[in-house]
Amino acid sequence: MSIGKSELQGERIYLLVMGIGKICGGVEGVLVDTSVYFHMIWVDQAEGICMEMVLRVFLRVFLRVFLRVVLLLFTLFGGGAYVLNDTLIAWYYRNNTFKEPYGTKNLQQRKTKA
């Protein structure tokens, strides 16, 4: 259901704020509320400021959730910088053609010679 242009500005702003409240309220309802809200705004062809407000709130919520997940992972696996460093090193060795860590090959050759 779209909101007609002839309706009061106050009602439209109230509905928008109500939707933003729902978006901010809980992480579970983020996707549903934003999709409903984008639909309402595109159908209504409301002013650019409304779209900007919803986009800002959506990005804020998304960044908060994303940062919380990243920080949670870092705290679970120890210090953030160390985790990131270890992860990058592990990824490098897994995805690189040079599979073994530096020095392993020389050590094996020395063992076979002895």
ChimeraX attribute file (.defattr): number of C-alpha atoms within 10 A of each C-alpha:
attribute: neighborCount
match mode: 1-to-1
recipient: residues
	/A:1	7
	/A:2	11
	/A:3	15
	/A:4	12
	/A:5	11
	/A:6	6
	/A:7	9
	/A:8	10
	/A:9	9
	/A:10	9
	/A:11	11
	/A:12	17
	/A:13	12
	/A:14	11
	/A:15	12
	/A:16	19
	/A:17	15
	/A:18	12
	/A:19	17
	/A:20	19
	/A:21	13
	/A:22	16
	/A:23	22
	/A:24	16
	/A:25	12
	/A:26	10
	/A:27	13
	/A:28	9
	/A:29	12
	/A:30	17
	/A:31	13
	/A:32	11
	/A:33	18
	/A:34	19
	/A:35	10
	/A:36	11
	/A:37	19
	/A:38	14
	/A:39	14
	/A:40	16
	/A:41	18
	/A:42	11
	/A:43	13
	/A:44	15
	/A:45	15
	/A:46	15
	/A:47	9
	/A:48	9
	/A:49	9
	/A:50	16
	/A:51	17
	/A:52	11
	/A:53	14
	/A:54	20
	/A:55	14
	/A:56	12
	/A:57	17
	/A:58	19
	/A:59	12
	/A:60	13
	/A:61	18
	/A:62	15
	/A:63	12
	/A:64	13
	/A:65	13
	/A:66	12
	/A:67	12
	/A:68	12
	/A:69	12
	/A:70	13
	/A:71	14
	/A:72	13
	/A:73	14
	/A:74	16
	/A:75	12
	/A:76	11
	/A:77	12
	/A:78	11
	/A:79	12
	/A:80	15
	/A:81	10
	/A:82	12
	/A:83	16
	/A:84	13
	/A:85	11
	/A:86	11
	/A:87	11
	/A:88	12
	/A:89	12
	/A:90	12
	/A:91	11
	/A:92	13
	/A:93	13
	/A:94	12
	/A:95	9
	/A:96	10
	/A:97	8
	/A:98	10
	/A:99	10
	/A:100	11
	/A:101	9
	/A:102	9
	/A:103	8
	/A:104	10
	/A:105	11
	/A:106	9
	/A:107	10
	/A:108	10
	/A:109	10
	/A:110	10
	/A:111	9
	/A:112	7
	/A:113	6
	/A:114	5
